[in-house]
Amino acid sequence: MDLAFTPEEQAFREEVRSWVHAHLPQEIAHKVHNALRLTRDDLQGWAKILGKKGWLGYGWPKEFGGPGWTAVQKHLFEEECALAGAPRIIPFGPVMVAPVIMAFGNAEQQKRFLPGIASGEVWWSQGYSEPGSGSDLASVKTRAERVGDKYIVNGQKTWTTLGQHGDWMFNLVRTSTEGKPQTGISFLLVDMKSPGVTVRPIKLLDGECEVNEVFFDNVEVPAENLIGEENKGWTYAKHLLSHERTNIADVNRSKRELERLKRIARAEGVWDDQRLRDQIALLEVDIVALEMLVLRVLSNEKSGKNSLDIAGLLKIKGSEIQQRYAELMMLAAGPFSLPFIEEAMEAGWQGDAGAGALGGFPGGEVANAPLASTYFNLRKTTIYGGSNEVQRNIVAQTVLG
């Protein structure tokens, strides 16, 4: 197992680093480095910049318009983007539904949907979770009834991340009630502008509406929007979830946030507290270990070996690390991490008004106001994409035997 990067891979890293620093808007990088609110224009603006370069679909093969990068190159690209302060690529289009369309869609569907995803012009949402159907997706109840050349869809999805921005949604729908629950599910693409689609934002504690409820009331969906075969959607969903769970691990963002945690500890005057330093060191060890696991998978791919099915393991560890760095940031900032006044933040106040035009820590750093929001938001990471309790069972069965 070789975990070292080759000279060619190092050169590729430098190329990506230079390009990202030249094209990433600094106001967006500032927001990302300090966990400030990103607008739709911020997120989609960066997606379009990557799309113009041909890098939004950075994991795509050349035959579908991607760069055809190796697994190592994809890892290096993700790392350089994260460290530079680029927003996370919204995964629902390029990382999640695109591979399903490539693998199971027909040529017409690939021609119709992939270009808009690759350019960043079309925003996709995920229609998986329902009230009562989260980690147990096999129990979804949203119904799609075939009537002639269309499906009539009725039901509800929930926790739809950024669904208020969605142009299209990929949906798990029930097309049969016979046999096992998994055998009656289909994978359907729905235009969110269709009559009968209602999006209701769910306002969170920090005032954000990151997630939504989506209702379908006799929504007509052309049968040509069915991916693959009817009642085979569970197979396609599992293919997609392997991409989602690897994406949730997000070791590169954890490396960036570790540096932010250290900045906060120094700015708040607690860097010399030995107990806090011990906790930061333990976190750093776990991040390095997770990175080694990712590199091990990449090394196996480079050598042509079959990797263990460890997407669930990456998700478990990565999500727990994200919660731990959020907790340590709160601990380092103490009471200054508690206030969150949405209107004041929108007006430019970020903490200590005497520390500059934007406010900041007593050392000139950007302030602690978003920390409570980050902490509460990251409580979800061990639940979405399949709860960690369920993932541990899967790992025990598929990896440990």
C-alpha positions as CSV (number, residue, x, y, z in Angstrom):
1,M,0.0,0.0,0.0
2,D,1.6,3.3,-1.2
3,L,0.1,6.4,0.5
4,A,2.6,8.8,-1.1
5,F,1.6,11.0,-4.0
6,T,3.6,10.8,-7.2
7,P,5.4,13.8,-8.8
8,E,2.6,13.9,-11.4
9,E,0.0,13.9,-8.7
10,Q,1.8,16.7,-6.8
11,A,1.9,18.7,-10.1
12,F,-1.8,18.2,-10.5
13,R,-2.4,19.5,-7.0
14,E,-0.4,22.6,-7.8
15,E,-2.4,23.2,-11.0
16,V,-5.7,22.9,-9.1
17,R,-4.5,25.1,-6.2
18,S,-3.5,27.8,-8.6
19,W,-6.7,27.7,-10.6
20,V,-8.9,27.7,-7.5
21,H,-7.1,30.7,-5.9
22,A,-7.4,32.6,-9.2
23,H,-11.1,31.9,-9.7
24,L,-12.7,31.5,-6.3
25,P,-14.3,34.9,-5.3
26,Q,-12.7,36.1,-2.1
27,E,-16.0,37.2,-0.5
28,I,-17.2,33.6,-0.8
29,A,-14.0,32.2,0.7
30,H,-14.3,34.6,3.6
31,K,-17.8,33.4,4.3
32,V,-16.7,29.7,4.1
33,H,-13.7,30.1,6.4
34,N,-15.8,31.8,9.0
35,A,-19.0,29.7,8.7
36,L,-21.1,32.7,7.6
37,R,-24.3,32.4,5.6
38,L,-24.0,31.4,2.0
39,T,-26.7,32.5,-0.4
40,R,-28.0,30.6,-3.4
41,D,-26.1,32.9,-5.6
42,D,-22.9,32.1,-3.7
43,L,-23.4,28.3,-4.0
44,Q,-24.6,28.3,-7.6
45,G,-22.1,31.0,-8.7
46,W,-19.2,28.8,-7.7
47,A,-20.9,25.8,-9.3
48,K,-21.1,27.7,-12.6
49,I,-17.5,28.7,-12.4
50,L,-16.5,25.1,-12.0
51,G,-19.0,24.1,-14.7
52,K,-17.4,26.5,-17.2
53,K,-14.0,24.9,-16.4
54,G,-15.5,21.4,-16.8
55,W,-14.8,20.6,-13.2
56,L,-18.3,20.6,-11.6
57,G,-18.6,17.0,-12.7
58,Y,-15.1,16.3,-11.4
59,G,-15.9,12.6,-10.7
60,W,-17.4,12.0,-14.2
61,P,-15.7,9.9,-16.9
62,K,-14.7,11.6,-20.1
63,E,-17.5,9.8,-22.1
64,F,-20.1,11.9,-20.2
65,G,-18.2,15.2,-20.4
66,G,-16.1,14.9,-17.2
67,P,-12.3,15.3,-16.8
68,G,-11.8,11.5,-16.4
69,W,-9.7,12.0,-13.3
70,T,-8.3,9.2,-11.2
71,A,-9.5,8.6,-7.7
72,V,-6.4,10.3,-6.3
73,Q,-6.9,13.4,-8.5
74,K,-10.5,13.7,-7.3
75,H,-9.3,13.5,-3.7
76,L,-6.7,16.2,-4.4
77,F,-9.2,18.4,-6.1
78,E,-11.6,18.1,-3.1
79,E,-8.8,18.9,-0.7
80,E,-7.6,22.0,-2.5
81,C,-11.1,23.4,-2.9
82,A,-11.8,22.8,0.8
83,L,-8.6,24.4,2.1
84,A,-9.0,27.4,-0.2
85,G,-12.5,28.1,1.3
86,A,-14.6,27.0,-1.7
87,P,-18.2,26.1,-0.9
88,R,-19.0,22.5,-0.8
89,I,-20.4,21.4,-4.2
90,I,-24.1,20.8,-3.7
91,P,-24.0,17.1,-4.3
92,F,-27.5,16.2,-5.4
93,G,-26.9,16.8,-9.1
94,P,-23.2,16.1,-9.9
95,V,-22.3,13.7,-7.2
96,M,-25.6,11.8,-6.6
97,V,-28.1,11.7,-9.4
98,A,-25.7,12.0,-12.3
99,P,-24.0,8.7,-11.6
100,V,-27.4,7.0,-11.5
101,I,-28.4,8.5,-14.8
102,M,-25.0,7.4,-16.3
103,A,-25.3,3.9,-15.0
104,F,-29.1,3.2,-15.4
105,G,-30.5,6.0,-17.5
106,N,-31.0,5.6,-21.3
107,A,-29.2,7.6,-23.9
108,E,-32.0,10.1,-24.3
109,Q,-32.1,10.8,-20.5
110,Q,-28.3,11.2,-20.4
111,K,-28.4,13.7,-23.2
112,R,-31.3,15.5,-21.7
113,F,-30.2,15.8,-18.0
114,L,-26.4,15.6,-17.8
115,P,-25.4,18.9,-19.5
116,G,-27.5,21.0,-17.2
117,I,-26.0,19.3,-14.2
118,A,-22.4,19.6,-15.5
119,S,-22.8,23.4,-16.2
120,G,-24.3,24.1,-12.8
121,E,-27.4,25.7,-14.4
122,V,-29.9,23.2,-13.0
123,W,-30.3,22.7,-9.3
124,W,-31.3,19.2,-8.2
125,S,-33.0,18.1,-4.9
126,Q,-33.3,14.7,-3.3
127,G,-36.7,13.2,-2.6
128,Y,-35.9,10.3,-0.3
129,S,-36.9,10.9,3.4
130,E,-40.6,11.0,4.3
131,P,-42.4,11.4,7.7
132,G,-41.8,8.0,9.2
133,S,-39.3,6.9,6.5
134,G,-35.8,8.1,7.2
135,S,-33.1,5.5,7.7
136,D,-35.8,2.9,6.7
137,L,-36.2,4.1,3.1
138,A,-37.8,0.8,2.1
139,S,-41.0,2.0,3.9
140,V,-41.6,5.1,1.6
141,K,-45.2,5.7,0.9
142,T,-45.2,8.5,-1.8
143,R,-47.2,6.8,-4.5
144,A,-46.8,6.9,-8.3
145,E,-49.6,5.4,-10.3
146,R,-49.0,4.7,-14.0
147,V,-51.8,6.2,-16.2
148,G,-51.0,5.9,-19.9
149,D,-47.8,7.7,-20.7
150,K,-47.5,9.4,-17.3
151,Y,-47.3,8.8,-13.6
152,I,-49.6,10.4,-11.1
153,V,-47.6,11.2,-7.9
154,N,-49.2,11.8,-4.5
155,G,-47.4,12.0,-1.2
156,Q,-44.9,13.9,0.9
157,K,-41.1,14.2,1.3
158,T,-39.4,15.9,4.2
159,W,-36.0,17.2,5.2
160,T,-35.3,18.0,1.6
161,T,-32.1,20.0,1.8
162,L,-32.2,23.3,-0.1
163,G,-35.3,22.1,-1.9
164,Q,-36.6,25.6,-2.0
165,H,-34.0,26.2,-4.7
166,G,-34.7,23.0,-6.7
167,D,-35.5,22.9,-10.4
168,W,-35.7,19.1,-10.5
169,M,-36.0,16.4,-7.8
170,F,-35.0,12.7,-8.0
171,N,-37.6,10.7,-6.1
172,L,-38.1,7.3,-4.6
173,V,-41.8,6.5,-5.2
174,R,-43.9,3.4,-4.6
175,T,-45.2,1.8,-7.7
176,S,-46.2,-1.6,-6.2
177,T,-47.3,-2.9,-2.9
178,E,-46.7,-6.6,-3.7
179,G,-43.8,-8.6,-2.3
180,K,-41.0,-7.1,-0.2
181,P,-41.2,-3.3,0.3
182,Q,-37.9,-2.9,-1.5
183,T,-39.2,-4.5,-4.7
184,G,-42.0,-2.0,-5.2
185,I,-39.9,1.2,-5.4
186,S,-39.1,3.2,-8.6
187,F,-36.7,6.0,-9.3
188,L,-38.5,9.0,-10.8
189,L,-37.3,12.5,-11.9
190,V,-39.8,15.2,-11.2
191,D,-39.8,18.8,-12.5
192,M,-40.4,20.9,-9.3
193,K,-42.3,23.5,-11.4
194,S,-45.0,20.9,-12.1
195,P,-48.5,21.8,-11.0
196,G,-49.3,20.1,-7.7
197,V,-45.8,20.4,-6.3
198,T,-45.7,22.5,-3.1
199,V,-42.4,23.3,-1.2
200,R,-42.8,24.4,2.4
201,P,-39.5,25.5,4.1
202,I,-38.8,24.3,7.6
203,K,-37.3,27.2,9.7
204,L,-34.5,26.0,11.9
205,L,-33.2,27.5,15.2
206,D,-30.8,29.8,13.5
207,G,-33.4,31.3,11.2
208,E,-32.2,29.3,8.2
209,C,-34.5,27.3,6.0
210,E,-32.0,24.7,4.9
211,V,-34.5,21.9,4.8
212,N,-38.1,21.6,3.5
213,E,-41.2,19.6,3.2
214,V,-42.3,18.8,-0.3
215,F,-45.9,17.8,-1.1
216,F,-47.2,16.1,-4.3
217,D,-50.9,16.5,-5.1
218,N,-51.8,14.6,-8.3
219,V,-48.5,15.6,-9.9
220,E,-48.3,14.4,-13.5
221,V,-44.8,13.1,-14.4
222,P,-44.0,11.8,-17.9
223,A,-43.2,8.1,-17.9
224,E,-40.0,8.9,-19.8
225,N,-38.7,10.4,-16.6
226,L,-38.5,6.9,-15.0
227,I,-34.9,5.8,-14.6
228,G,-34.3,2.2,-15.5
229,E,-37.1,-0.3,-14.8
230,E,-40.2,0.1,-12.8
231,N,-39.9,-1.4,-9.3
232,K,-36.1,-1.5,-9.5
233,G,-35.5,1.8,-7.8
234,W,-34.1,0.3,-4.7
235,T,-31.1,-0.9,-6.6
236,Y,-30.5,2.5,-8.0
237,A,-31.0,4.1,-4.6
238,K,-28.3,1.9,-3.0
239,H,-25.9,2.9,-5.9
240,L,-26.6,6.6,-5.1
241,L,-26.3,6.2,-1.3
242,S,-22.8,4.8,-1.7
243,H,-21.8,8.2,-3.2
244,E,-23.7,10.1,-0.6
245,R,-22.1,8.3,2.4
246,T,-18.6,8.8,1.0
247,N,-19.4,12.4,0.4
248,I,-20.7,12.9,4.0
249,A,-17.3,11.8,5.4
250,D,-15.8,15.0,4.0
251,V,-12.4,14.7,5.5
252,N,-11.1,17.7,3.7
253,R,-13.6,20.0,5.3
254,S,-12.7,18.6,8.7
255,K,-9.1,19.5,8.0
256,R,-10.1,23.1,7.2
257,E,-12.3,23.3,10.3
258,L,-9.6,21.9,12.5
259,E,-7.5,25.0,11.6
260,R,-10.5,27.2,12.3
261,L,-10.8,25.6,15.7
262,K,-7.1,26.4,16.5
263,R,-7.7,30.0,15.4
264,I,-10.6,30.3,17.7
265,A,-8.7,28.8,20.7
266,R,-5.8,31.2,20.1
267,A,-8.1,34.2,19.7
268,E,-10.0,33.4,22.8
269,G,-6.9,33.0,24.9
270,V,-7.5,29.3,25.7
271,W,-4.8,27.8,23.5
272,D,-2.6,27.1,26.5
273,D,-5.3,25.2,28.4
274,Q,-3.8,21.7,28.4
275,R,-7.1,19.9,28.6
276,L,-8.5,21.7,25.6
277,R,-5.2,21.1,23.7
278,D,-5.5,17.4,24.5
279,Q,-9.0,17.3,23.0
280,I,-7.8,19.2,19.9
281,A,-4.9,16.7,19.6
282,L,-7.2,13.7,19.8
283,L,-9.5,15.3,17.2
284,E,-6.5,15.9,14.9
285,V,-5.4,12.2,15.3
286,D,-8.8,11.0,14.3
287,I,-8.9,13.3,11.2
288,V,-5.5,12.0,10.2
289,A,-6.7,8.4,10.7
290,L,-9.8,9.1,8.6
291,E,-7.6,10.6,5.9
292,M,-5.3,7.5,5.9
293,L,-8.4,5.3,5.5
294,V,-9.5,7.4,2.5
295,L,-5.9,7.2,1.0
296,R,-6.0,3.4,1.6
297,V,-9.1,3.1,-0.5
298,L,-7.5,5.3,-3.2
299,S,-4.3,3.2,-3.1
300,N,-6.4,0.1,-3.7
301,E,-8.2,1.7,-6.6
302,K,-4.8,2.7,-8.1
303,S,-3.5,-0.8,-7.9
304,G,-6.7,-2.3,-9.3
305,K,-7.6,-4.1,-6.1
306,N,-11.2,-4.3,-4.9
307,S,-11.7,-2.0,-1.9
308,L,-13.8,-3.1,1.0
309,D,-17.3,-1.8,1.0
310,I,-16.5,0.8,3.7
311,A,-18.7,3.8,2.6
312,G,-20.7,3.3,5.7
313,L,-17.5,3.3,7.9
314,L,-16.3,6.5,6.3
315,K,-19.7,8.1,6.9
316,I,-19.8,7.0,10.6
317,K,-16.3,8.4,11.5
318,G,-16.6,11.5,9.3
319,S,-19.9,12.6,10.7
320,E,-18.8,12.1,14.3
321,I,-15.6,14.1,13.6
322,Q,-17.8,17.0,12.3
323,Q,-19.8,17.0,15.5
324,R,-16.7,17.0,17.7
325,Y,-15.0,20.0,16.1
326,A,-18.3,21.9,16.4
327,E,-18.4,21.0,20.1
328,L,-14.8,22.0,20.7
329,M,-15.3,25.4,18.9
330,M,-18.2,26.1,21.3
331,L,-16.1,25.1,24.2
332,A,-13.2,27.3,23.1
333,A,-15.5,30.4,22.6
334,G,-17.4,29.9,25.8
335,P,-20.3,32.2,26.3
336,F,-19.4,34.2,23.2
337,S,-20.6,31.2,21.1
338,L,-24.2,31.5,22.4
339,P,-25.7,34.7,21.0
340,F,-27.2,34.3,17.6
341,I,-29.2,37.3,16.4
342,E,-30.1,36.9,12.8
343,E,-31.0,40.5,12.1
344,A,-27.8,41.7,13.7
345,M,-25.7,39.3,11.6
346,E,-27.4,40.3,8.4
347,A,-26.5,44.0,9.3
348,G,-22.9,43.0,9.5
349,W,-22.4,42.5,13.3
350,Q,-20.4,39.4,14.0
351,G,-19.4,39.8,17.6
352,D,-17.1,42.4,19.1
353,A,-18.0,45.7,17.4
354,G,-14.6,47.2,18.4
355,A,-12.6,44.7,16.4
356,G,-13.1,46.2,12.9
357,A,-15.8,47.0,10.4
358,L,-17.1,43.4,10.4
359,G,-16.5,42.9,14.1
360,G,-14.6,39.9,15.3
361,F,-12.7,38.2,18.0
362,P,-10.6,40.3,20.4
363,G,-7.7,39.7,18.0
364,G,-9.3,40.9,14.9
365,E,-10.6,37.5,13.8
366,V,-14.2,37.1,12.6
367,A,-16.4,36.4,15.5
368,N,-18.1,33.6,17.2
369,A,-21.7,34.4,16.3
370,P,-22.2,31.5,13.8
371,L,-20.8,28.8,16.2
372,A,-24.1,27.9,17.8
373,S,-25.7,27.6,14.4
374,T,-22.9,25.3,13.2
375,Y,-23.1,23.2,16.4
376,F,-26.9,22.6,16.1
377,N,-26.7,22.1,12.4
378,L,-24.1,19.4,12.6
379,R,-26.2,17.3,15.1
380,K,-27.9,15.9,12.0
381,T,-24.8,14.4,10.4
382,T,-25.0,11.1,12.4
383,I,-28.6,10.7,11.2
384,Y,-28.8,11.6,7.5
385,G,-27.6,9.4,4.8
386,G,-28.6,6.4,7.0
387,S,-28.2,6.8,10.8
388,N,-24.9,5.7,12.3
389,E,-26.6,3.0,14.3
390,V,-27.9,1.4,11.1
391,Q,-24.5,1.9,9.4
392,R,-22.7,0.1,12.2
393,N,-24.9,-2.9,11.6
394,I,-24.2,-2.8,7.8
395,V,-20.5,-2.5,8.4
396,A,-20.6,-5.5,10.8
397,Q,-22.3,-7.6,8.2
398,T,-20.5,-6.6,5.0
399,V,-17.0,-5.8,6.3
400,L,-16.5,-7.8,9.5
401,G,-18.5,-10.8,8.3
